Amino acid sequence: MGDGLTRREALDRMVDAVSLQVQASIDNNNPENLFKPADAKYFMMFAAGTDVAGGELRIEVDSVTIEDAGTREYVESDSDANPRLTCV
């Protein structure tokens, strides 16, 4: 998941989070870490979100490549009524 004030910021943060997860799994020889399901909260956000139109999302870390990753945009407002975009 990535969170930000703009779609680009949210997508960049999501790519960073996925890249760090993959790199840590490679560094620690722990591929099982990549297959742990997310908390139910994030599945609910994904289901409530809308498809993000755009080009291909490709993430490469060492010998691992993630292609054709789908993202959905979930909009949430904080107490100041400033929308936050979350890509899941």
RODONU-255484 format. One record per atom (N, C-alpha, C, CB): residue in one letter; atom name; x, y, z. Coordinates in Angstrom, 3 decimals. Glycine has a CB too. Layout:
% residues N
+--------+-------+----------+----------+----------+
| residu | atome |        x |        y |        z |
+--------+-------+----------+----------+----------+
|      A |    CA |        X |        Y |        Z |
...
+--------+-------+----------+----------+----------+
***
This chain:
% residues 88
+--------+-------+----------+----------+----------+
| residu | atome |        x |        y |        z |
+--------+-------+----------+----------+----------+
|      M |     N |    0.841 |   -1.164 |    0.000 |
|      M |    CA |    0.000 |    0.000 |    0.000 |
|      M |     C |    0.889 |    1.231 |    0.000 |
|      M |    CB |   -0.958 |   -0.004 |    1.206 |
|      G |     N |    0.443 |    2.269 |   -0.674 |
|      G |    CA |    1.131 |    3.549 |   -0.683 |
|      G |     C |    0.135 |    4.662 |   -0.454 |
|      G |    CB |    1.881 |    3.761 |   -2.001 |
|      D |     N |    0.540 |    5.674 |    0.275 |
|      D |    CA |   -0.360 |    6.739 |    0.685 |
|      D |     C |    0.263 |    8.072 |    0.304 |
|      D |    CB |   -0.653 |    6.674 |    2.210 |
|      G |     N |   -0.546 |    9.012 |   -0.164 |
|      G |    CA |   -0.004 |   10.321 |   -0.509 |
|      G |     C |   -1.088 |   11.325 |   -0.846 |
|      G |    CB |    0.945 |   10.198 |   -1.666 |
|      L |     N |   -0.686 |   12.568 |   -1.018 |
|      L |    CA |   -1.624 |   13.632 |   -1.367 |
|      L |     C |   -1.986 |   13.598 |   -2.848 |
|      L |    CB |   -1.037 |   14.991 |   -1.009 |
|      T |     N |   -1.125 |   12.967 |   -3.671 |
|      T |    CA |   -1.390 |   12.842 |   -5.101 |
|      T |     C |   -1.300 |   11.371 |   -5.483 |
|      T |    CB |   -0.391 |   13.699 |   -5.939 |
|      R |     N |   -1.877 |   11.036 |   -6.636 |
|      R |    CA |   -1.795 |    9.662 |   -7.135 |
|      R |     C |   -0.335 |    9.253 |   -7.339 |
|      R |    CB |   -2.582 |    9.518 |   -8.458 |
|      R |     N |    0.469 |   10.136 |   -7.911 |
|      R |    CA |    1.889 |    9.825 |   -8.164 |
|      R |     C |    2.620 |    9.525 |   -6.859 |
|      R |    CB |    2.580 |   10.997 |   -8.899 |
|      E |     N |    2.392 |   10.348 |   -5.837 |
|      E |    CA |    3.038 |   10.140 |   -4.540 |
|      E |     C |    2.604 |    8.802 |   -3.931 |
|      E |    CB |    2.702 |   11.302 |   -3.576 |
|      A |     N |    1.319 |    8.488 |   -4.015 |
|      A |    CA |    0.822 |    7.226 |   -3.472 |
|      A |     C |    1.414 |    6.035 |   -4.225 |
|      A |    CB |   -0.711 |    7.184 |   -3.538 |
|      L |     N |    1.452 |    6.109 |   -5.556 |
|      L |    CA |    2.033 |    5.018 |   -6.350 |
|      L |     C |    3.524 |    4.853 |   -6.061 |
|      L |    CB |    1.818 |    5.275 |   -7.849 |
|      D |     N |    4.254 |    5.979 |   -5.962 |
|      D |    CA |    5.690 |    5.899 |   -5.650 |
|      D |     C |    5.921 |    5.234 |   -4.305 |
|      D |    CB |    6.323 |    7.298 |   -5.655 |
|      R |     N |    5.115 |    5.582 |   -3.330 |
|      R |    CA |    5.269 |    4.977 |   -1.998 |
|      R |     C |    4.913 |    3.494 |   -2.010 |
|      R |    CB |    4.394 |    5.709 |   -0.975 |
|      M |     N |    3.907 |    3.123 |   -2.830 |
|      M |    CA |    3.549 |    1.714 |   -2.934 |
|      M |     C |    4.692 |    0.918 |   -3.568 |
|      M |    CB |    2.257 |    1.545 |   -3.756 |
|      V |     N |    5.282 |    1.457 |   -4.631 |
|      V |    CA |    6.407 |    0.789 |   -5.282 |
|      V |     C |    7.574 |    0.659 |   -4.302 |
|      V |    CB |    6.847 |    1.564 |   -6.551 |
|      D |     N |    7.858 |    1.702 |   -3.534 |
|      D |    CA |    8.932 |    1.641 |   -2.532 |
|      D |     C |    8.659 |    0.547 |   -1.502 |
|      D |    CB |    9.088 |    3.002 |   -1.826 |
|      A |     N |    7.420 |    0.456 |   -1.028 |
|      A |    CA |    7.075 |   -0.544 |   -0.014 |
|      A |     C |    7.231 |   -1.963 |   -0.557 |
|      A |    CB |    5.640 |   -0.328 |    0.480 |
|      V |     N |    6.755 |   -2.189 |   -1.771 |
|      V |    CA |    6.875 |   -3.517 |   -2.379 |
|      V |     C |    8.344 |   -3.850 |   -2.616 |
|      V |    CB |    6.082 |   -3.588 |   -3.710 |
|      S |     N |    9.101 |   -2.890 |   -3.109 |
|      S |    CA |   10.533 |   -3.117 |   -3.372 |
|      S |     C |   11.288 |   -3.462 |   -2.097 |
|      S |    CB |   11.160 |   -1.878 |   -4.024 |
|      L |     N |   11.009 |   -2.755 |   -1.020 |
|      L |    CA |   11.670 |   -3.048 |    0.264 |
|      L |     C |   11.308 |   -4.441 |    0.762 |
|      L |    CB |   11.284 |   -1.998 |    1.323 |
|      Q |     N |   10.040 |   -4.825 |    0.612 |
|      Q |    CA |    9.598 |   -6.154 |    1.047 |
|      Q |     C |   10.313 |   -7.246 |    0.264 |
|      Q |    CB |    8.079 |   -6.298 |    0.882 |
|      V |     N |   10.393 |   -7.076 |   -1.049 |
|      V |    CA |   11.067 |   -8.069 |   -1.897 |
|      V |     C |   12.555 |   -8.111 |   -1.562 |
|      V |    CB |   10.859 |   -7.744 |   -3.405 |
|      Q |     N |   13.196 |   -6.950 |   -1.427 |
|      Q |    CA |   14.635 |   -6.909 |   -1.130 |
|      Q |     C |   14.938 |   -7.558 |    0.209 |
|      Q |    CB |   15.146 |   -5.465 |   -1.134 |
|      A |     N |   14.139 |   -7.298 |    1.224 |
|      A |    CA |   14.356 |   -7.918 |    2.540 |
|      A |     C |   14.183 |   -9.433 |    2.463 |
|      A |    CB |   13.383 |   -7.328 |    3.582 |
|      S |     N |   13.233 |   -9.886 |    1.676 |
|      S |    CA |   13.024 |  -11.328 |    1.516 |
|      S |     C |   14.213 |  -11.981 |    0.828 |
|      S |    CB |   11.745 |  -11.598 |    0.717 |
|      I |     N |   14.761 |  -11.308 |   -0.177 |
|      I |    CA |   15.943 |  -11.829 |   -0.875 |
|      I |     C |   17.153 |  -11.819 |    0.053 |
|      I |    CB |   16.239 |  -11.000 |   -2.147 |
|      D |     N |   17.396 |  -10.689 |    0.712 |
|      D |    CA |   18.560 |  -10.545 |    1.594 |
|      D |     C |   18.558 |  -11.570 |    2.724 |
|      D |    CB |   18.601 |   -9.142 |    2.179 |
|      N |     N |   17.370 |  -11.920 |    3.207 |
|      N |    CA |   17.261 |  -12.839 |    4.344 |
|      N |     C |   16.880 |  -14.259 |    3.922 |
|      N |    CB |   16.238 |  -12.313 |    5.332 |
|      N |     N |   16.944 |  -14.519 |    2.609 |
|      N |    CA |   16.599 |  -15.840 |    2.085 |
|      N |     C |   15.285 |  -16.337 |    2.680 |
|      N |    CB |   17.724 |  -16.843 |    2.377 |
|      N |     N |   14.277 |  -15.489 |    2.621 |
|      N |    CA |   12.985 |  -15.776 |    3.234 |
|      N |     C |   11.853 |  -15.529 |    2.236 |
|      N |    CB |   12.785 |  -14.919 |    4.496 |
|      P |     N |   11.732 |  -16.348 |    1.187 |
|      P |    CA |   10.685 |  -16.117 |    0.186 |
|      P |     C |    9.271 |  -16.253 |    0.746 |
|      P |    CB |   10.858 |  -17.078 |   -0.958 |
|      E |     N |    9.120 |  -17.008 |    1.843 |
|      E |    CA |    7.792 |  -17.154 |    2.444 |
|      E |     C |    7.227 |  -15.798 |    2.873 |
|      E |    CB |    7.854 |  -18.104 |    3.650 |
|      N |     N |    8.101 |  -14.860 |    3.162 |
|      N |    CA |    7.681 |  -13.528 |    3.595 |
|      N |     C |    6.862 |  -12.813 |    2.521 |
|      N |    CB |    8.899 |  -12.690 |    3.961 |
|      L |     N |    7.045 |  -13.198 |    1.263 |
|      L |    CA |    6.330 |  -12.552 |    0.167 |
|      L |     C |    4.898 |  -13.039 |    0.032 |
|      L |    CB |    7.061 |  -12.779 |   -1.124 |
|      F |     N |    4.565 |  -14.119 |    0.682 |
|      F |    CA |    3.258 |  -14.733 |    0.471 |
|      F |     C |    2.352 |  -14.662 |    1.691 |
|      F |    CB |    3.432 |  -16.160 |    0.070 |
|      K |     N |    2.658 |  -13.761 |    2.603 |
|      K |    CA |    1.806 |  -13.564 |    3.772 |
|      K |     C |    0.658 |  -12.637 |    3.382 |
|      K |    CB |    2.619 |  -12.977 |    4.975 |
|      P |     N |   -0.562 |  -13.018 |    3.673 |
|      P |    CA |   -1.683 |  -12.148 |    3.294 |
|      P |     C |   -1.689 |  -10.860 |    4.123 |
|      P |    CB |   -3.022 |  -12.893 |    3.470 |
|      A |     N |   -2.196 |   -9.820 |    3.506 |
|      A |    CA |   -2.324 |   -8.537 |    4.189 |
|      A |     C |   -3.467 |   -8.610 |    5.200 |
|      A |    CB |   -2.563 |   -7.389 |    3.170 |
|      D |     N |   -3.475 |   -7.673 |    6.126 |
|      D |    CA |   -4.583 |   -7.572 |    7.069 |
|      D |     C |   -5.883 |   -7.336 |    6.314 |
|      D |    CB |   -4.337 |   -6.441 |    8.089 |
|      A |     N |   -6.993 |   -7.774 |    6.880 |
|      A |    CA |   -8.318 |   -7.643 |    6.260 |
|      A |     C |   -8.638 |   -6.188 |    5.912 |
|      A |    CB |   -9.396 |   -8.202 |    7.195 |
|      K |     N |   -8.142 |   -5.254 |    6.698 |
|      K |    CA |   -8.387 |   -3.828 |    6.454 |
|      K |     C |   -7.972 |   -3.444 |    5.029 |
|      K |    CB |   -7.620 |   -2.964 |    7.486 |
|      Y |     N |   -6.843 |   -3.967 |    4.567 |
|      Y |    CA |   -6.328 |   -3.609 |    3.250 |
|      Y |     C |   -7.119 |   -4.284 |    2.130 |
|      Y |    CB |   -4.857 |   -3.984 |    3.145 |
|      F |     N |   -7.615 |   -5.486 |    2.377 |
|      F |    CA |   -8.488 |   -6.125 |    1.392 |
|      F |     C |   -9.785 |   -5.334 |    1.257 |
|      F |    CB |   -8.788 |   -7.591 |    1.790 |
|      M |     N |  -10.295 |   -4.812 |    2.372 |
|      M |    CA |  -11.516 |   -4.006 |    2.334 |
|      M |     C |  -11.266 |   -2.696 |    1.589 |
|      M |    CB |  -12.024 |   -3.720 |    3.766 |
|      M |     N |  -10.108 |   -2.079 |    1.793 |
|      M |    CA |   -9.770 |   -0.856 |    1.076 |
|      M |     C |   -9.658 |   -1.138 |   -0.423 |
|      M |    CB |   -8.452 |   -0.257 |    1.614 |
|      F |     N |   -9.050 |   -2.268 |   -0.783 |
|      F |    CA |   -8.909 |   -2.640 |   -2.185 |
|      F |     C |  -10.292 |   -2.824 |   -2.812 |
|      F |    CB |   -8.067 |   -3.933 |   -2.328 |
|      A |     N |  -11.172 |   -3.521 |   -2.112 |
|      A |    CA |  -12.515 |   -3.771 |   -2.630 |
|      A |     C |  -13.314 |   -2.472 |   -2.778 |
|      A |    CB |  -13.259 |   -4.741 |   -1.711 |
|      A |     N |  -13.099 |   -1.523 |   -1.884 |
|      A |    CA |  -13.837 |   -0.263 |   -1.921 |
|      A |     C |  -13.230 |    0.738 |   -2.899 |
|      A |    CB |  -13.886 |    0.346 |   -0.537 |
|      G |     N |  -12.037 |    0.468 |   -3.375 |
|      G |    CA |  -11.340 |    1.397 |   -4.256 |
|      G |     C |  -11.832 |    1.328 |   -5.686 |
|      G |    CB |   -9.869 |    1.128 |   -4.223 |
|      T |     N |  -11.260 |    2.182 |   -6.498 |
|      T |    CA |  -11.569 |    2.189 |   -7.929 |
|      T |     C |  -10.295 |    1.870 |   -8.695 |
|      T |    CB |  -12.165 |    3.565 |   -8.380 |
|      D |     N |  -10.457 |    1.274 |   -9.879 |
|      D |    CA |   -9.299 |    0.950 |  -10.700 |
|      D |     C |   -8.545 |    2.221 |  -11.068 |
|      D |    CB |   -9.726 |    0.191 |  -11.967 |
|      V |     N |   -7.234 |    2.135 |  -11.048 |
|      V |    CA |   -6.387 |    3.259 |  -11.435 |
|      V |     C |   -6.009 |    3.061 |  -12.892 |
|      V |    CB |   -5.111 |    3.371 |  -10.522 |
|      A |     N |   -6.437 |    3.980 |  -13.721 |
|      A |    CA |   -6.089 |    3.904 |  -15.134 |
|      A |     C |   -4.652 |    4.352 |  -15.326 |
|      A |    CB |   -7.045 |    4.764 |  -15.988 |
|      G |     N |   -3.993 |    3.772 |  -16.270 |
|      G |    CA |   -2.626 |    4.195 |  -16.529 |
|      G |     C |   -1.834 |    3.100 |  -17.193 |
|      G |    CB |   -1.948 |    4.618 |  -15.247 |
|      G |     N |   -0.548 |    3.314 |  -17.284 |
|      G |    CA |    0.330 |    2.366 |  -17.942 |
|      G |     C |    0.673 |    1.192 |  -17.056 |
|      G |    CB |    1.584 |    3.048 |  -18.384 |
|      E |     N |    1.573 |    0.396 |  -17.554 |
|      E |    CA |    2.027 |   -0.808 |  -16.870 |
|      E |     C |    2.844 |   -0.428 |  -15.641 |
|      E |    CB |    2.855 |   -1.698 |  -17.819 |
|      L |     N |    2.612 |   -1.136 |  -14.564 |
|      L |    CA |    3.411 |   -0.961 |  -13.362 |
|      L |     C |    4.377 |   -2.135 |  -13.294 |
|      L |    CB |    2.513 |   -0.872 |  -12.072 |
|      R |     N |    5.656 |   -1.855 |  -13.339 |
|      R |    CA |    6.688 |   -2.893 |  -13.341 |
|      R |     C |    7.662 |   -2.576 |  -12.218 |
|      R |    CB |    7.426 |   -2.977 |  -14.728 |
|      I |     N |    7.918 |   -3.565 |  -11.373 |
|      I |    CA |    8.840 |   -3.404 |  -10.252 |
|      I |     C |    9.926 |   -4.459 |  -10.398 |
|      I |    CB |    8.102 |   -3.531 |   -8.866 |
|      E |     N |   11.191 |   -4.024 |  -10.396 |
|      E |    CA |   12.317 |   -4.949 |  -10.501 |
|      E |     C |   13.224 |   -4.789 |   -9.287 |
|      E |    CB |   13.111 |   -4.708 |  -11.811 |
|      V |     N |   13.510 |   -5.908 |   -8.631 |
|      V |    CA |   14.426 |   -5.940 |   -7.496 |
|      V |     C |   15.315 |   -7.163 |   -7.675 |
|      V |    CB |   13.653 |   -5.981 |   -6.119 |
|      D |     N |   16.597 |   -6.933 |   -7.860 |
|      D |    CA |   17.537 |   -8.025 |   -8.116 |
|      D |     C |   16.999 |   -8.916 |   -9.230 |
|      D |    CB |   17.785 |   -8.854 |   -6.829 |
|      S |     N |   16.772 |  -10.183 |   -8.941 |
|      S |    CA |   16.320 |  -11.134 |   -9.965 |
|      S |     C |   14.799 |  -11.294 |   -9.987 |
|      S |    CB |   16.968 |  -12.487 |   -9.735 |
|      V |     N |   14.082 |  -10.475 |   -9.222 |
|      V |    CA |   12.626 |  -10.576 |   -9.145 |
|      V |     C |   11.999 |   -9.441 |   -9.938 |
|      V |    CB |   12.144 |  -10.548 |   -7.673 |
|      T |     N |   11.067 |   -9.783 |  -10.827 |
|      T |    CA |   10.334 |   -8.788 |  -11.600 |
|      T |     C |    8.848 |   -8.999 |  -11.391 |
|      T |    CB |   10.695 |   -8.867 |  -13.105 |
|      I |     N |    8.156 |   -7.942 |  -11.048 |
|      I |    CA |    6.705 |   -7.974 |  -10.906 |
|      I |     C |    6.140 |   -7.146 |  -12.047 |
|      I |    CB |    6.233 |   -7.428 |   -9.497 |
|      E |     N |    5.385 |   -7.797 |  -12.925 |
|      E |    CA |    4.813 |   -7.120 |  -14.087 |
|      E |     C |    3.291 |   -7.148 |  -13.996 |
|      E |    CB |    5.293 |   -7.782 |  -15.406 |
|      D |     N |    2.686 |   -6.247 |  -14.728 |
|      D |    CA |    1.231 |   -6.219 |  -14.834 |
|      D |     C |    0.555 |   -6.170 |  -13.468 |
|      D |    CB |    0.745 |   -7.429 |  -15.602 |
|      A |     N |    1.144 |   -5.451 |  -12.542 |
|      A |    CA |    0.548 |   -5.324 |  -11.215 |
|      A |     C |   -0.639 |   -4.363 |  -11.292 |
|      A |    CB |    1.600 |   -4.826 |  -10.175 |
|      G |     N |   -1.750 |   -4.786 |  -10.770 |
|      G |    CA |   -2.923 |   -3.929 |  -10.750 |
|      G |     C |   -2.959 |   -3.110 |   -9.473 |
|      G |    CB |   -4.197 |   -4.757 |  -10.887 |
|      T |     N |   -3.438 |   -1.914 |   -9.587 |
|      T |    CA |   -3.603 |   -1.074 |   -8.407 |
|      T |     C |   -5.014 |   -0.517 |   -8.389 |
|      T |    CB |   -2.559 |    0.070 |   -8.383 |
|      R |     N |   -5.475 |   -0.206 |   -7.219 |
|      R |    CA |   -6.766 |    0.442 |   -7.052 |
|      R |     C |   -6.550 |    1.638 |   -6.151 |
|      R |    CB |   -7.839 |   -0.536 |   -6.463 |
|      E |     N |   -7.359 |    2.661 |   -6.372 |
|      E |    CA |   -7.222 |    3.907 |   -5.620 |
|      E |     C |   -8.341 |    3.993 |   -4.596 |
|      E |    CB |   -7.244 |    5.140 |   -6.567 |
|      Y |     N |   -7.969 |    4.236 |   -3.367 |
|      Y |    CA |   -8.914 |    4.379 |   -2.266 |
|      Y |     C |   -8.734 |    5.785 |   -1.727 |
|      Y |    CB |   -8.690 |    3.287 |   -1.144 |
|      V |     N |   -9.806 |    6.565 |   -1.670 |
|      V |    CA |   -9.728 |    7.945 |   -1.205 |
|      V |     C |  -10.332 |    8.022 |    0.187 |
|      V |    CB |  -10.455 |    8.915 |   -2.182 |
|      E |     N |   -9.564 |    8.604 |    1.088 |
|      E |    CA |  -10.002 |    8.756 |    2.466 |
|      E |     C |   -9.723 |   10.183 |    2.888 |
|      E |    CB |   -9.292 |    7.739 |    3.410 |
|      S |     N |  -10.629 |   10.790 |    3.605 |
|      S |    CA |  -10.424 |   12.154 |    4.094 |
|      S |     C |  -10.072 |   12.112 |    5.571 |
|      S |    CB |  -11.685 |   13.028 |    3.857 |
|      D |     N |   -9.131 |   12.964 |    5.960 |
|      D |    CA |   -8.794 |   13.067 |    7.376 |
|      D |     C |   -9.687 |   14.122 |    8.018 |
|      D |    CB |   -7.287 |   13.417 |    7.573 |
|      S |     N |   -9.443 |   14.438 |    9.268 |
|      S |    CA |  -10.300 |   15.374 |   10.004 |
|      S |     C |  -10.280 |   16.779 |    9.424 |
|      S |    CB |   -9.879 |   15.427 |   11.446 |
|      D |     N |   -9.248 |   17.141 |    8.680 |
|      D |    CA |   -9.174 |   18.467 |    8.063 |
|      D |     C |   -9.834 |   18.495 |    6.687 |
|      D |    CB |   -7.721 |   18.907 |    7.945 |
|      A |     N |  -10.481 |   17.406 |    6.317 |
|      A |    CA |  -11.140 |   17.273 |    5.015 |
|      A |     C |  -10.160 |   17.347 |    3.848 |
|      A |    CB |  -12.191 |   18.350 |    4.859 |
|      N |     N |   -8.900 |   17.002 |    4.086 |
|      N |    CA |   -7.906 |   16.922 |    3.005 |
|      N |     C |   -7.875 |   15.478 |    2.514 |
|      N |    CB |   -6.472 |   17.392 |    3.490 |
|      P |     N |   -8.205 |   15.268 |    1.251 |
|      P |    CA |   -8.221 |   13.886 |    0.762 |
|      P |     C |   -6.831 |   13.270 |    0.732 |
|      P |    CB |   -8.831 |   13.831 |   -0.624 |
|      R |     N |   -6.751 |   12.009 |    1.098 |
|      R |    CA |   -5.520 |   11.228 |    1.002 |
|      R |     C |   -5.813 |   10.087 |    0.050 |
|      R |    CB |   -5.032 |   10.702 |    2.413 |
|      L |     N |   -4.919 |    9.854 |   -0.876 |
|      L |    CA |   -5.064 |    8.760 |   -1.813 |
|      L |     C |   -4.240 |    7.588 |   -1.326 |
|      L |    CB |   -4.641 |    9.182 |   -3.234 |
|      T |     N |   -4.798 |    6.424 |   -1.399 |
|      T |    CA |   -4.074 |    5.231 |   -1.047 |
|      T |     C |   -4.157 |    4.273 |   -2.220 |
|      T |    CB |   -4.630 |    4.594 |    0.250 |
|      C |     N |   -3.015 |    3.819 |   -2.705 |
|      C |    CA |   -2.984 |    2.814 |   -3.748 |
|      C |     C |   -2.696 |    1.484 |   -3.102 |
|      C |    CB |   -1.935 |    3.150 |   -4.834 |
|      V |     N |   -3.567 |    0.527 |   -3.360 |
|      V |    CA |   -3.431 |   -0.806 |   -2.792 |
|      V |     C |   -3.413 |   -1.831 |   -3.895 |
|      V |    CB |   -4.559 |   -1.102 |   -1.806 |
+--------+-------+----------+----------+----------+
***
